[in-house]
Amino acid sequence: MQFAQFSVHAEIEEKHWWFLGRRAIVAALIGEILPASKRTLIVDVGCGTGGMTHFLSQRYSCIGVDPSADAITFAKTRFPELRFIQGNAPDDVRGMMEKADLVLLQDVLEHVEHDRLFIENLIASMKPGAFFLTIAPADPSLWGPHDAGFEHFRRYEDATFRALWSGLPVRELLISHCNSRLHPLVRFLRTVSRWRGAAWGPASTDLATPAAPLNAMLRSIFGGEAGPLLRALRRGGRTPYRRGVSLLALLQTLPVRQRRNESEN
């Protein structure tokens, strides 16, 4: 991502339906596994301009890390009371990664060329029993100017997403698509976008904020997926959505003893 895209994020992430809907889903899932407590540490890897870090900091102790100097400048300016670190996870925040109760990785993997190695390193740095929540763009057929503008390497299919942690010392708590209810609309708009050769919003993104009533409706539709996803988590990870604009995974690192047993077997 470049300065122009971070500028868009900083300007609209407190009001745009996509950011707010995603927050509702993330908050519901984290709230189910981690009771609100300032003793609970969340490391927001690839925190961008800091909106999610700030949102979660109302209930947890949160630290944001991002390799982009522009992103961290925006984050520190907007939320000076929080701690943001410019650097690469896990190397530049290893002590925090080892203490974290949850590592959040939302819409980051598509920016990482060697994504499997990145996931391996993150999970290796986490303590046993910690949670790992990640969201990434799905459905390669949705590729368009928006992805190019954000310098994405890929959009994920089910198999390529799950392969990122296959064989690693984690257990899956929930795997599902999300932003599924709006998938047909997004598919139509991305098709037209490819035909036009341009994204729908500023700085080669599709992040144009619609009129308030429409924005509120889209937020409700997307954020409303939190309920089915939460029920799926409680039922043992049975996916409620088999197609969507994004893919979501909630994992938990294995205890040391279980890791040894599995390696011996």
C-alpha positions in Angstrom: 0.0 0.0 0.0 1.1 3.6 -0.7 0.5 6.9 1.0 -2.6 7.5 -1.1 -4.4 4.3 0.0 -3.5 4.9 3.7 -4.9 8.4 3.4 -8.2 7.0 2.2 -8.2 4.5 5.1 -7.5 7.2 7.7 -10.3 9.4 6.3 -13.1 6.9 6.1 -12.5 3.9 8.3 -14.6 5.3 11.1 -17.6 5.6 8.9 -17.4 3.3 5.8 -19.7 0.2 5.9 -16.9 -2.2 5.1 -14.6 -1.2 8.0 -17.6 -1.1 10.4 -19.0 -4.4 9.3 -15.7 -6.1 9.7 -15.3 -4.6 13.1 -18.6 -6.1 14.2 -17.5 -9.6 13.1 -14.0 -9.3 14.7 -15.4 -8.0 17.9 -18.0 -10.8 18.2 -15.4 -13.6 17.6 -12.8 -12.2 19.9 -15.4 -11.5 22.6 -16.4 -15.2 22.5 -12.9 -16.5 23.2 -11.4 -13.7 25.3 -13.4 -11.9 28.0 -12.8 -8.2 28.1 -9.8 -7.4 30.2 -6.9 -4.9 30.0 -4.7 -7.8 31.1 -5.4 -9.5 27.7 -2.9 -8.5 25.0 -3.8 -8.3 21.4 -1.1 -7.6 18.8 -2.6 -6.1 15.6 -0.1 -7.1 12.8 -0.4 -4.9 9.8 -2.5 -2.4 11.8 -2.5 0.2 9.0 -3.9 3.5 10.2 -4.9 2.1 13.5 -8.7 2.0 13.5 -9.1 -1.6 14.6 -6.4 -1.3 17.2 -8.2 1.7 18.7 -11.6 0.0 18.6 -10.3 -3.1 20.4 -8.3 -1.1 22.9 -11.6 -0.1 24.6 -11.8 -3.7 25.9 -8.2 -5.1 25.7 -4.6 -4.0 25.8 -3.6 -3.5 22.2 -0.4 -2.8 20.3 -0.3 -2.1 16.5 2.6 -2.9 14.3 3.0 -2.1 10.6 6.1 -2.0 8.3 4.8 1.2 6.6 6.1 4.5 8.1 3.1 6.3 6.5 0.6 3.9 8.2 2.2 4.3 11.6 2.4 8.1 11.3 -1.4 8.2 10.6 -2.1 5.8 13.5 0.0 7.8 16.0 -1.5 11.1 14.9 -5.1 9.7 15.2 -4.6 7.7 18.4 -1.7 9.2 20.3 -2.7 7.4 23.5 -2.0 4.0 22.0 1.3 2.2 21.2 2.1 1.8 17.5 5.4 0.3 16.2 6.9 0.6 12.8 8.5 -2.7 12.0 8.0 -6.3 10.8 6.3 -9.0 12.8 7.5 -11.1 14.4 11.1 -10.0 14.4 10.6 -6.4 15.6 8.0 -7.2 18.2 9.1 -10.7 19.3 8.7 -10.0 23.0 5.1 -8.9 22.5 4.3 -11.8 20.2 5.4 -14.2 22.9 3.0 -12.6 25.4 0.1 -12.0 23.1 -3.2 -13.7 23.9 -4.4 -13.1 20.3 -2.6 -12.0 17.1 -4.8 -10.3 14.6 -4.0 -10.3 10.9 -6.7 -8.6 8.9 -6.3 -8.0 5.2 -2.5 -8.4 5.3 -1.7 -11.7 3.7 -2.6 -10.6 0.2 0.2 -8.0 0.5 2.9 -10.6 1.5 4.7 -12.3 -1.3 5.9 -15.3 0.8 2.7 -15.8 2.7 3.3 -19.3 4.0 6.7 -18.4 5.4 5.1 -15.4 7.0 2.5 -17.4 8.8 5.0 -20.0 9.9 7.1 -17.3 11.5 4.2 -15.7 13.2 2.8 -18.9 14.7 6.3 -20.0 15.8 6.7 -16.8 17.8 3.3 -17.2 19.7 2.9 -18.8 23.1 0.9 -22.1 23.4 -2.8 -21.6 23.7 -2.8 -18.1 22.0 -5.4 -17.3 19.4 -4.7 -16.3 15.8 -7.4 -14.5 13.8 -6.9 -13.7 10.1 -9.0 -12.3 7.3 -8.0 -12.1 3.6 -9.6 -11.4 0.2 -11.3 -14.4 -1.4 -12.4 -15.5 -4.8 -9.8 -14.8 -7.5 -12.6 -14.0 -10.0 -13.1 -10.8 -8.1 -9.7 -9.5 -9.1 -9.8 -6.0 -10.5 -8.3 -2.5 -10.3 -9.0 -2.4 -6.6 -6.5 -5.3 -6.0 -4.0 -3.7 -8.4 -4.3 -0.4 -6.6 -3.6 -2.0 -3.3 -0.7 -4.0 -4.7 -2.2 -7.4 -3.8 -0.3 -10.5 -4.8 -3.4 -12.7 -4.8 -7.0 -13.4 -3.7 -7.5 -16.8 -1.9 -9.4 -19.9 -2.6 -10.4 -22.3 0.2 -7.5 -24.6 -0.5 -4.8 -22.0 -0.9 -6.0 -20.2 2.3 -6.0 -23.4 4.4 -2.6 -24.5 3.1 -1.0 -21.5 4.8 -1.1 -23.3 8.2 -1.4 -26.9 7.1 1.0 -29.0 9.2 1.7 -26.2 11.7 1.1 -26.6 15.5 -2.4 -25.0 15.5 -6.0 -26.2 15.6 -8.8 -24.8 13.6 -11.6 -23.2 15.5 -13.5 -21.6 12.6 -12.9 -21.4 8.9 -15.5 -19.6 6.8 -16.1 -17.1 4.0 -17.5 -13.7 5.1 -18.9 -10.7 3.4 -21.0 -13.4 1.7 -24.4 -11.7 1.6 -23.0 -8.9 -0.6 -20.9 -11.2 -2.7 -23.2 -11.0 -5.8 -23.2 -7.2 -5.7 -19.5 -7.1 -5.3 -19.0 -9.5 -8.2 -21.2 -7.4 -10.4 -19.3 -4.2 -9.5 -15.9 -5.8 -9.9 -16.9 -7.1 -13.4 -18.0 -3.6 -14.4 -14.8 -2.2 -12.8 -12.6 -4.5 -15.0 -14.6 -3.4 -18.1 -14.1 0.3 -17.1 -10.4 -0.3 -16.3 -10.8 1.8 -13.1 -11.8 1.3 -9.5 -14.9 3.0 -8.1 -13.3 5.1 -5.4 -10.3 7.4 -4.7 -6.7 6.3 -5.1 -7.5 3.3 -7.2 -9.7 1.7 -4.5 -13.3 0.7 -4.3 -13.6 2.5 -1.0 -16.1 5.3 -1.9 -18.5 6.0 1.0 -22.1 5.8 -0.2 -24.9 8.0 1.0 -25.7 7.6 4.7 -28.8 5.4 4.4 -27.1 3.1 1.9 -23.9 3.0 4.0 -25.9 2.1 7.1 -27.8 -0.7 5.2 -24.6 -2.2 3.8 -23.0 -2.0 7.3 -25.9 -3.9 8.8 -25.9 -6.6 6.1 -22.1 -7.2 6.4 -21.9 -6.8 10.1 -25.0 -9.0 10.5 -22.9 -12.0 9.5 -21.3 -11.9 13.0 -24.3 -13.9 14.4 -24.0 -16.9 12.0 -20.2 -16.9 12.4 -20.4 -16.8 16.1 -22.9 -19.7 16.2 -20.6 -21.7 13.9 -17.7 -21.1 16.3 -19.8 -22.4 19.1 -20.8 -25.5 17.1 -17.1 -26.4 16.5 -16.2 -24.4 13.3 -18.9 -25.6 10.9 -18.8 -22.9 8.2 -22.0 -20.9 7.6 -20.8 -19.3 4.4 -19.2 -21.2 1.5 -18.7 -18.2 -0.8 -17.8 -14.7 -0.1 -15.6 -11.7 -0.7 -13.3 -12.6 2.1 -12.1 -15.7 4.0 -11.7 -15.9 7.7 -9.9 -18.2 10.0 -9.7 -18.5 13.8 -6.8 -20.7 15.0 -5.3 -21.6 18.3 -1.7 -22.6 18.9 -1.2 -26.1 20.4 0.1 -26.8 23.9 3.8 -27.8 23.9 3.0 -31.4 25.0 0.5 -31.8 22.1 3.0 -30.4 19.7 5.6 -33.0 20.8 3.1 -35.9 20.6 2.0 -34.9 17.1 5.6 -34.6 15.9 6.4 -38.0 17.3 3.5 -39.6 15.6 
